Amino acid sequence: MTANASVLTILNAVVLRSLPYPQADELLHVGLGNGTIANLPVPGSGYLRWREANRSLVATATYHQLRATAAGDGVPEAILGASVSIGFADVLRIKPALGRFLRDEDERPGESGSVVLGNRLWLNRFGGDSSIVGRTIRLSDRSVTVVGVMPSGFEFPHGSEFWQAEAPPTGAQGEYYTIVARRRPELSVEAVMKDLARIPRALPADMPRSIVEARPTVEVLQQWLYGSTKPAVLMLFAASALLLVIGGASVANMVLARNVARGPEFALRLALGGTVTRVATPIIVECLLLALAAGATALVMSVWVSRVFVRIGPPLLGQLGSVDLDWRVFLIMLVLTLFTGAVVGIAAALHATSHGAFANNALKGRVARTGRVFSLARRALVVTQIAIAMLLITGAGLLATSLARVSNVPLGFDASNVIIASIHLPRERYGNSTSAQALFETLRRDILNTPGVLNATYGTPPMSGFEEMLASPADGNGRSYNITTSSVGPGYFATYRIPIRSGRAIGGDDNASSEPVVVINQSAKDLIFPDRSPLGEPLTAMTIRGQHPRVIGVAADVPQYDAALRAQPAAFAAFAQVESRPSELAVRTLGDATLLVDPLGRRLRQQDAQLAGRFSFLEDVVKRSIAPRLFTATLAGGFAGLALMVATIGLLGMLFFLASQRAHEMGIRVALGARRRDIIGLMLREGMALAGVGLAVGGMLTLALNGLLASLLFELTPHDPRILLAAATLVGGVTFAATLVPALRASTANPMRALRQD
């Protein structure tokens, strides 16, 4: 029950419980999708048209996350924040704990501005000073006035520690927005989508095809934030529910066996005139009390276990505001507990109050024998346990195999011993790309002189996205293509150890005075130049200094986001040849990269005392990409192991019970000449017959239900015959071992005792 309560607590936080905002079900995330890619950002021109012409939204706001440096007293600190449109807090209907939120007058360009602090930043950086409102602080080389402090727990978008005003959209090319909106209460999400779809969008001709072909996508905000975890959490809840069924079946079998031991007591009560109700009521109450005690214990333990799940689970679960118990979890667990206790209690009461051979044998002092109906019921419970164990083990095997395949996917780079420093450069001092690139190049050259450093570079790291998506002009046949682009510094491919398939990598000689060049990945080569070498060819999707850059190399594919997602066609340009500002510095070391955190921080402050970096490790990025699959496979494997253990104990207990009931029969058989192996064979056949039926039923359940796992699998069918066979072999082997033990015991029956009893 602890597993049920823990998974139910997470399910409640992800699916059942609303976000901590008033009328949270009215909050929507609005984006674009084209069937392949969902939740694309919305161009500014499209957003303006939607905002002005929609009939379904009460209010809209835009936001994007940004980095900053909290300067002033003490060591500079790299923090996350959000640039939001005026009315952002009104859409969410959230009020600051101190002061106010941003207003129209806060959209002031230049040195001054206004900022709203997050509760955590206010406490950690400013000591929770209640007079902070109205004070001027330094934020990324800007003097900003604190106008408010948000309440504890508000960090939307996730991790934000401050909020500043975003410039109003103008519809200019290059403007893209993430949109949060509040719908009219009487309208559905589908109605909002239809309303936005009717509004024409005026898009530039050179807009990427993925944007041009996209249509409005509207999701409830909670679904957009946590929806990706929903299938896994629902699957885990189903597994825990099946585990509860196995546990309930095992308890029912034990209670029925206990009733046999109490047979003389029940028979005597009935023989002396006790009514069925008076005999059955204490049994049902006892089962209910035991179930309530187990449920209460499970609820208490689930508070701790669910927090452990969140801590070891994928990063998205860590964004949950709370996984504490609430009335939904309590009510569902109460219903499950009472239902389980009632079912077991009623079955036990019916068994205890049955008449016939059971009562007669009990009164005569013989071994009480259950009736045919209850004997079949006990066997059915064991079959159910084995079938569910087979289903869960097959599911766990599929998830574990899928995880292994994702983990073994060639990434195209080496993530070991690479540290990444994310550095926010304030535009007040690094307003142009030249000054920003100069700082990063100086840092790169400086850090190369540090002992233990192999390589250093700057640019968007692998599996961290890309800078821009571009569309090529149509060729003579009307064909065009989309390609993602990133800017990289010297040593990029050597630092990440991305193989160059042909040509060369971008180097220090590719500067502002040299010919514009790019390196493309293998996917781009296969898409754009499928039948010829791309070396020396122009890349028509890009324009650098008024001309198409020349392809100088082909690099291995590197996933932009997730190891399980195919790499998109990509091109890498030299920072020195484009107007782009770097923000990540990467360093490859000979040994433990964690030892470089302090030296790298000191060298950064030597270059600019007002800068700070957020340090991470490329290995952690890779681990985070497979964390959801690892979490799901681990918990599913745990549930499957528990299910097999409980099913084995149930089978073992039932066979021991049958052996005790048939001890007299076995003694007679031995007295009539049966050999020990005959007795063992008889018991094995009976036990394995139950196991065989359970495996057959489990196999059919697996074929019927494992298709629900398809969305969680990678390059694997949910009905893989090898995994089905392995699961059946495992369950069959364990059940055979469980059957053999009572069979050996039954073969030692004493024939003299059986003859004396007769």
N, C-alpha and C positions, 0 to 999 in steps of 0.2 A: 504493500500500500504506500510505502514511502516513495517508491518510484512513481506511482500514479500521482501522488500529491505534488511531487517536485516538478514533473513534466507538466502537470495541469497548471501549476503556478506560472511557469514560463509561457504556456499556451494562453493563459489569461492575460499576461502582460503584452503578448504579441498580437493576439486576435480579439479577445473578448473585451478587455478594458480599453476605454477611450483614452486619447491623449489628454494631458492635464490642462486643457483649454476649454472655455465655455462653448457648448454646442460643437464639440470637436468633430462630430460626424459630418458637419457642413463644410469642413476645411478640405480643400482639394489641391493636388499638385497638377499643374497644367504644363504639358510639353508637346513634343512632336514625335511621331513614330511612323515607320515605313514598312512594318511587317517583319523586318529583320532586326532593326535597331529601334528600341523604345526609349522614351524619355530624353529625346534630343533637346538641347536648349532652343529657345524661340528667338528668331531674329527680332531686333528692335522694331522694325516696321510692322511685322506681324503682330507683335504685342500691342502696339499702339492701336491698330485696327480692332483687335479683339476688345481692348479696354473701352474703346469709344462706341462700338456698335453692338456689344453683347446685350442680351436681354435676360440672362440667367444668373449673373454673378452680382452679388451685393457689393463686393470690394475685391481688389487685386493688389498685389505687391510683388516686387522683385527683390532678389537677393543673390549675392554670391560670396563665397568664403574667401578670405584674404589673410595674409600674414602681416605681422607688424612687430616692432620692437618696443617694449616698454622700457624707456630710458629714465633719466633723472637720478635720484639717489640710488646707490648700490650698483650691482652688476647688471648690465642690460639683459633683458629676458625676451626670448622669442615667444610670441603668443599668436593664437588664432583668433580671428574675429570675422565679422561679416559687414559687408557694405549693403545697406538695405534702402529701399525706397521709403519715402514718407508715407505713413499709414500702415507700415509693416505690423506694428504692435496692435493697431486697430483691427486688422484682418484676423490676427490670432486672439484678439480680445484679452490681452495680457497687460497688466499694469505694473510699472516699476515699484519696487519696495521703497525707494527714495527718489524724490524729484519727479521728473517727467521723461517721456520718450521724445524722439526727434520730431521736429516740426519743420515747416517750410523755411523759416528763417535760419535753420541749421545747415542749409545747402549753400555754404559759403566757400567759394574757391580760395586758394592761396594758403597763406601760412596758418591762419586761425581756422577753427571749426569746432564742432561739438561732438561729444562722444557719450555713449551710455555704457557703463561698466557692468560686467557680469559679477555675480555675487562672489564667486571664488577669487577672481582677480582683486576685487575690492578688499576681501579679507586678507589674502596672502601678500599683496603688494602695498596696500594702504592701511592695513591693520584694522579694517572695519570702522574707519573714522566716519561718523555720521555727518560731519561737516564737509565731506568731500564734494557735495553738490555745489557748483559755482566755482570750484577751484580749477586752476589751469595746471595741466600736466603735460609731459613730453611723451608723444607717441610717434615713433618713427620720424624723429626730427621735426615734428610739428607741435606747435603749442595748441592744445585743444582744451576746451572747457567741458568739464564733467557736468552733464545736465540731469543724470539719473543713475540709479543702480537697480538692476533687475533682481527679482526674487530668487531665492535659493532653488537650484534645480533647473532653471531655465537656461539652456545652452543651445537653442535652435538658431541656425543649423548646428549639428552636433559638434561640441567642443568649442563653440564660440565663447570668448571671454570679453568681447566688447562689440559695440555696434556703432557704425557711423553712417552718415547720409550718403546715398548713392546719387550721382548726377541723374537728372531726369532723362529718360530715353528720348532720342531725337530721330530714330529710324535710320541713322547713318549706317553705311556698310561696315561690317565688323562688330556690330553690337549684337550680343546674344544674352538672353536672360533666363534665369530659373524663376518660375512663377508659382506663388502660392495664392490661392483665392478662396473666397467664401461664397458658396452657392445660396440661392434663394431656398428657404426651407421646404417649400412645396414642390421643388423640382428634383428629379433624380439625377444621378451622374450621367446616365445615358442622354437625358434631355439637355444637359449642359454641353455634352460632346456634339450633339446635333446642332445646337445653337452656334457653337464656334465654327463648325464645319461649313455653315452656310455663308460665313463672312469671307469674302475673297481676300487673298494675301498678295500684295504687290512686292514681288521678290526680284532682285537684280538678275540679269541673264547669266552672270558668272557664278551664281550661288551653287554650292555643291549639290549634286543630284540627290543625295540622301536627304537634304533639306527640302528641295523642290518637290520631291515625290512624297514627302511626309504629310501626315494628316494629324489633326489634333488628338492628343491622348489625355484623358482626364481620369485621375485616380483619387480615391479618398487618401488624404495625406498619411494616415496611419498605414494603409496598405502600401503606399509608395515607400515609406520609411522602413517598414519591417516585413513587407510582403515576401521578400526573397527567402526569409527564414521560415515562412509559414508551412511549406510542404514538408520540410524536415521535422519541424516541431509536431505537426499533425501525425507524421509517420511514427515518431517516437511515442506520442500519446497512444496511438493504436497499438504499438508494441507493448507499452506498459499496461494497457487494458487487457490484452491477451494474456500477459503475465498474471494479471489479477484473476482471470478465468482459470488459469492453471493452478494458481494458489488456492482459489476457492474449491476447485475439484479435489485437490489434495486434502484440504481441510474436511471436505464432505466425506471423503473416504475414511479419514481417521475417526471422524465422529461416528460413522456407521460401524466401524470396527469396535469403537468403545461401547456402542450400544449392545453389540453382541456380548461383550464382557458383562454388561449390566442386565443381560437378558433375564436371569432369575429374578432380579429386583422388579423389572417391569411386569413380568409374567405374574409374580405374586401379587402386585398391586391390582392388576386387572382381575385376578382370580378372587381377590377379597372384596370385589365390588367397586373398585376405583373406576371412575369414568375416564373415557378417552381424553376428554378435555383436561382433567386434573393431572393426568400423566404427561400429556403432551406440552402443556403450558410451561412447566419449569424447563423443559428441554429447549423450547424456542427462546425463552427469556435468557437462558444461559448462553445460547449461541449469539443472541443479539448483544448481550453485555460484553462477550469476548470480542465481537466485531467492533463495537464502539471503542473498547480499550485499544484495539489494534489501530483503528482509524485515528484516534486522538494521538497515539504515539507517532503515527505516520505524519500527521500534520505538524507536530512539533519538530520532528526530524527533517521534514521537507523544507522548513525555513532555512536551515543550514545547507542542505543538499542542493536546493535550487540556486543558492548563491554560489556554490562550488561549480555548478553547471555553467552559470553565467561567466564565472572567472576563467574556466578552462575552455569555454566555448568560443565560437567565432567572434570577431570584433563587433559585429552588428548586435549581438546579444548584450554586449557590454554597454551599448547605448541606451538600454532600457532604463527608464527613470526609476522603476522600483519593481522588485519581484517578491514583495511581501504578500502575505495572505490577505485576501479580502473576502467579502461575503459570497462572491461567486464560487471561489475555490472551496470555502467552507460548506456551502450548500451542496455542491456537486459531490464532494467527498462524503457528506452526511448521507446523501441518497445512495451512493455506491456502497457505503458501509452497511446501511440498514438493509439494502436489497440483498447484498451478499450474505449477511447474517440471517435474514429471513429465509432465503432459499435453502441454506444449509440446515437451519433449524427446523423448517417444515419437513424437509426430507428425513431428517433424523427422527422427528416426532412420528411420522408415518411409519417409519421402520420399527420404532420402539413399540408402537401400539398395534402392530399387526398380530393376528391370531394364527392358529394352525400349528404346523410343525415347530415353528420357532418357540411358541409359548410352551407347548407340551415338552419339548426337549429341555427347555430351561427348568421347568418344574420337576422333571425327573432327575435333574442334576447332571445331564449329559452336556456335551458340547453343543451350544446353541447353533442352529443352522439357519441361515437367512433363507427367505423365500426366493423363488425363481426371479420375480420382478426385481427385487433389490440386488440379487446377484448380477443380473444383467445391467442394472444401473451402475454398479461399481465398475464393471468391466467397461461400460460406456464412458465413465469418467476417465479411466486410464487411457482409453483410445483417444479421447479428446485431448488429454495432456500431451500425448506423443504427437498427435497431428499438429497441435499449435507449436510445439517445440520444433518440429520439422519446418513449419512455415517461418518461424522467427530465425532459425539457424540459416535457412536458405536466404532470407532477406539480408541477414548480417553478412553472409558470404558474398552476396552480390555487391553490397556497399563496400566491403573490405577490398574486393577485387577491383572495383571501380577506383577506390582510393589509391591502390597500388599502381594502377595504370596512369592515373593523373600524376602521381609522384614520380613516375619514370618517364614522363613525356620529356623529350629533349627540349630544353629551354632556349638553347642557342647562346647562352652566356654562362659564366661562372659566378655564382653568388657568394662564394666563400671569401671571408676576410676583406669585405668592402664596407666602408663606412660612408654614409651620405650626410652632408650638412646642408640643411635647407636654410638659406639666408635671405632675409627680406631686406632689400635695398630701398631706403626712402627716396622718393622721387625728388625731394627738395635738394639733395646733394648728388643724386645719381639719376638725374632726369632724362638723360639720353643713353642710348644703348652703348655708345662708345665708352663712356665713363664706367658703366656697369661691367662691360666686358674687360676693361683694363684692370679693374679691381680683381675679378675672378682669375684673370691670367696671372696677375702678380701673386695671388694666393696659391695658384697651382704651381708656379715656379718655386715659390718659397717652401711649400710643403714637400716638394720633391727632394729637398735637401735634408729632410728629417730622417734619421736612422730608422730602418725597417720599412720605409715606404717604397713600393715598387713602381706605382703609376698613379697619376692623378688627372682628373679631367672635370669638365662641367657640362651640364645639359640634362635633359629629362632622363632619369634612370629607366632601365627596362621595367616593364610591368607597372609603370606609373602614369600611363596615358600618353598623350601627344599634344603638341601645341595647336595645330590647326588641321582642318581637312579641306583640301582643294579639289576643284573639278577641272578637268582638262577641256579645252575646246573640242568640238566635234571634228573628226577627220573627214576625209572625202567620202567615207561610207556612212557618215552620220553617227559614228561610235565615239563615246567619250568614257572617261573613267574617273573615279575618285581615288585620292591618295592622301594619307596622313603625312604630316611633315613635322620635323623636329630640328632644332638647331643644336649643334654639338661643338665642343671645343677640341683642341688637339689631344690626342691620346685617348679619345672616347672608346674606340673599339678595342684598344689594347688594355685599357683599365677594366672594362667589363668582360674582356676575353671573348668578344663576338667575332667568330671567324669571318675573314674576307674570302669569299668564294672565287672572285676574280677581280683584277684591277688592284687598286690601292685604297687605303683609308684616307680620311681627311687629316691633314697635318698642319704644322705651323706655317708652312709656306702658302697655304690657302688663305690669303688675307684680302684686305680691301682693295689692294692694287692689282690683284691677280684675277684671272678669268673665273667667273662664277662656276662652281662645281657642286655636285651632290653624289652621295652614295645611296643606292636604293637597296631594298632587301629582296630576298629571293621571290617573295610573293609578287612584288611589283615587277620584277623581271619577267615572271611567268605571265603576268597580266598584260604588260605593255609591249614587251619584246619577246613573245613566245618562241619565235623561230629564228632569232638572230642575237648576236652579242649586243648588249646595250652600251658597251664602252665607247665613249666618244659621241654618243647620240644625245640630242637635246631632250630635256624633260619638259614637255609642253604645258604641263599643269602648273608649273612654277615660273615665276618671273623674279629675277634678282638683278637689280640695277638696270631694268629695262630690257633684259635679255633672258632667254631660257637657259638655265644652267646645263652644263655638260655632265653626263654620267661618267664618273671615274672609277667606280667600284660597285661590286655586288656583295652584300653582307648576308649572313645567315638570318633567317626569320627569328624575331624575338617577340613574344606576346606583349601586346600593349597593356593588358589588364590582368588576365587570368590564364594560368597554365592550361586550363581546359578549353580555352577559346582560341581559335585559329588567329594567327597574326594577320593584321590588315596590311595591304600594300603600303609601303612607307618609303619616305625619302628623307635623308639627313643632309642638311646644309651646314656650312661652316659659320659659326657665330660671327666671325670677323667680316663676313660678306653680307650679312643681313642686319636689319634693324630689330634686334631681339635682345631682351635682357635676361641673362642667366639667373637662376635662383637656387640651383643645387650643385654643390661641389662634392665629387666622389673621389675617394682615395682607396687604393688597394695596398694592403700591407703584407709583409712576410708572415706574420703570426696573428695573434689575437687583435682584432680591429678595435675592441673596446679600450685598449690601452692608448689609443690615439685621440680619445674624446677630449681630454684636458689639453694636450699639446695643440690640437687643432683649434680649440677655443681660444687659447692664448695667442696663437698666431693671427687669428681673426681680429682680436682686440688690439694687437700691435698695429695692424693695418688701419683699423678704425675703431676707436674705443667705444663708439656708440652702437656697434653692431653685435648681434647675438645669433647663434645658430640653433636649430632643432636637429638633434643627431639621431640617426636611425641606422639600421644595418640591413643590407640587401638580403641577407638570409632570412631576416624577419619578414620582409616583404613577400618572399616566396612562401614562407610558412603561413602567412595570413591568407594567401590565395587558396590554400588547400585546407585551412582551418575548419570551414563549415563541413567539408566532407569527412575530415578526421573526427570531428565532434560527433557527427551523426553515426559514422561507422563504429566508433568506440562505444557509444551508448547502446546502439543496436546489438553489438556483440555482447555487451554486458547483459542486456535483457535476454538475449538468446541463451547465454550460458546459464543464467538463473532459471530460465524456462526448462532447459534440459536437466538441470539438477533437480528441480522440483518434480518434473515428470518422472525422473529415475527413482526418486524417493517414493513417489506415489506408486509406481509399478512394484518396487521392492516391498513396500508395505503391504500391498494387496496380495502379492504372491506369498509372503510370509503368513499372512492371515489365512489364505487358502490352504497353505501347508499345515497350519495348526488345525484347521477344520477337517482336513482330510488325513490327519495323522492315523486315525483308526483304520481308514481305508488302506493307507499305505502299509500299515502293519499287517493287515490281512493278506495283501498282495505278496509281501515278503514271506509270510508264513506259507503261502501256497506255491512258493518257488520263484517269485520274481527276483531278478538280480538287481544290484544297485544301479547299473547303467540303464536298466529298463525304467526304474523310478525316475532317474535324472532325465531320461529322454521324454517321459510322459510330462513332467513339469516344464521342461524346455519347450516342448511343442505347444503347451497351453500358453505359456508366457509369450513366445515368439509369434503365436497366432494373433494375440492382441497387438503386439508390436507391428506385425505386418499390416493389420487393418489400419492402425494408426498412421503408419507410413503412407499407405495408399490414400487415406483421406487427406493427410498433410500434403501429399503430392498434388492432389486435385485442388486443394486450397491455394497452394503455391502457384499453380498455373493460372488460377482464376484471379488472384489478388496481386501477385508480384508485378503485374503491369502498372500498378499505381506507383511503383518505384522508378519508372522509366525516366522521369524528369531529373532524378538524382543520380543517374548512372552516366558513366563516361565510356563511350566506345564499348558498350556491353549491352546485350539483350537481357530483359528481365527473366527469360526462360532458358538461360544458358544451361545446356544438358550436363556439362562438367560440374557445375556448382550444385545442381540438383542431385547428381549422383554422389558427390562428396558429402552433401548434407545427409542424404539417406544412409550412406555408409557410416557416418559418425553416429547418427541417432540409432541405427540398427546395432552397431557395435556396443554402444553404451547400454542399450536395453538388453542385449544378450548377456552382458556381464551382470546386469541387475537380476536377470532371470536365473543365472547359473547359481547364485548364492543360495536362495531358498530351495532350489532343486537339490543341491548337495545336502542341505539340512534335511529335506524330506526323505532322502535316500537312507538316512540313518534311523528310520522308524523302528521301534521295538516290537517285534511280532508277539512276544509273550504278553506285553501289556494289552495289546489289542484283543488277544484271545481271552485273557482274564476278564476284560470289560464285557465281553459277550457271555 
